[in-house]
């Protein structure tokens, strides 16, 4: 009789211990889950913020790279105009005319070349400069497409383009304002300026 009671008591104690361990384990798991949830709630927004901010910085660098690439193409193209319009024309007007017509027919956009002798002045005419820049920027010379593309890049307002000629060198400057793609703190647009300098071809003889 006593042996049976002791067995029942031991069995009851064992069940109690098992229940206690199980309950403690459940409480520990619940606390860990709550801790993980809290950490995720804190870290995830911070990570998303840093990722979007970094992406916004890369977006600015990408836009600057596109503008600089176009500015370099524009400067290299303009640097050939003096040779094209002066040297070839003086040596053989008929050949120059034929070549110029062929080139403009081939590119299908007169903005990629100019018969204007802008290099004789100290500044490049805004019409020639803007036409050449936007032609390389969009590939078709459509200013509306260029403005739309600049807006998508984050450029605020109009881009200011200027060109000066000094001692046979051409200097092009692009000034513009650019906003951050991710601007949580509502900061003012960045004032950016990019410059390219090239030597003009064909001016040594003039």
Secondary structure, DSSP 4 states (H G I P E B T S, - for coil): -HHHHHHHHHHHHHHHHHHHHHHHHHHHHHHHHHHHHHHHHHHHHHHHHHHHHHHHHHHHHHHHHHHHHHHHHHHHHHTTHHIIIIIHHHH-HHHHHHHHHHHHHHHS-GGG---S-GGGSSB--HHHHHHHHHHHHHSS--HHHHHHHHHHHTEEEEEEEEEEEETTEEEEEEEEEE--SS-TT-PPPEEEEEEEEEEPTT-TT-
